[in-house]
């Protein structure tokens, strides 16, 4: 206790005799200036007085922490209470702390220190942190210091500019919130206007074009682009304030252009996507229409200079160019599709879809007006595509991609009539032969609406005559969709939404790969089981299977192939055409820059061989009806025999023998092409598997033809016999080839023996009664 007594003696002097005698004039100044700021000398004296008390209390706290067994007397406890009351009393502390904070705030780096003091954690999403940010905004919105309001705003805005140049997301969020708060309270103040312009017009196309007219001048460096995007991202995605979207509208076109070009920097690409999507969600439908047009078709540039966005390894650069380059519409529409897939706002999805349909209708009307004024060109003149045709193709590409997406399907379930005007426009008011692409989209939307509705709207009954007319043209691909639409409209009662068929169809459009595969397999099972509803939608399901063939995943691809095989008895010709086309392709669709490894080539070959097995399975399922399609089946296999991959050649030869067996070897004159092809493989092919398969096909043909071999092969029989004989006698030949040649020679030997030496039946008729009379004798 003795070691604490000097500390308590010091507190007693400060709070009683010496303190009162030393600060009498100071207390009088504070009392006389109750509602005003005290003088600077008084402030310094008060500050020194409080610091002495606080330092003495700190010294006492250190001593007590070192020895917790020390007891404090009641007198000293009262002395401590008096000291605390003195420090925390309004008369002393309020003005001292307020003036100190004000001076610290307007000092260089003061606002940043304030933000650091308030935001202690890095969990910016908690409600407590946002309350602190709101408190910071209130503090800076009030004028501090002895200067004028203009001087204070200049000081605060300059500090905010320094904070906005930092790379700390949490400081940026607080700084942007302060900028928005100042803009609300001081909208006319020049420093605030300049700061808002610097933050929210960083990517304004018109401002940037007028700021620099020298071609080749770099307007924004990669570091500046990244920093300004971070600021806007903090405004749009980090702050919970009601930020005005009108400030960001002029920036959206250039931000979108940067997003189109940004392919190497994933973090920047994600932030660009967030900014664009959050902004689009706040726009009205009229504003969204103009923005989407600029995104897809480019901006109308009237000034002499233009802006070019380029990407390098270090980042994205925005520079000025003398001539306006063509807008890269293909890349722009691909990026727009990526944005559409990323959006989760149902209202935005609906607005984008309805706007795209409206743009298509407007462009179609414009094309018809232009078409009526066009002059005739000679056959040698090149076909030029004008700007309207390019925009028409782009919007068609966009709609074809998003029309069947799950987001649009769900939107149509909620409000199916948003597309009724579009459907009626192209099916009733337009020439269906001229607008074939638009009619296809209209039919897809019509089928989607009807198949997902409990009750079919009476408005669609007017479409039945037009649909029947389109169905008459069997060569048109739209006839399949029309048949599906008629079958759905003509049903007396709509199918239940939770039926097995509808569930399977819905699963095929799911974003998850296993769910899509399950939907395809379930549709295949329903077709095999003869489900009435599924078979009634065979054309629609055929289109689904055909679309799934584009999936890069092998499991989805083979599931779709098996699904097409199940449809063979219902859409035989269409199924065979698709399967044969897939079997003949040299490799699955890949990017041009992809490197073809042995593993990927073997994988493609394996897929094609499985498709060949499916074709054989389809042929066996057709049975006697397979003879109708013998030309496409045999020609497919003969073409595949010339493939560069020996595995495919071997598979094609094996499939050829199986198909010929199903056809009972009634292949007509094609047999000579088959023999020539086999002959060439035996003579020239270096792959031993192919030569084995070729000899096996000859053996199978001889066995299947039987006695008809002598009549069918005729002059070709002798060369075949000699070839087989040479193969069998060649000791250096492959043992499997020699075995197949031996089997073929034995079959041929049996056929010739039966022909030259037919079996004579040793029979004699015995009559019990009278000999039978020959009535023709």
Beta strands, then each sheet from edge to edge (+ up, - down):
strand 1: 218-220
strand 2: 306-312
strand 3: 315-321
sheet 1: 1+ 3- 2+
end
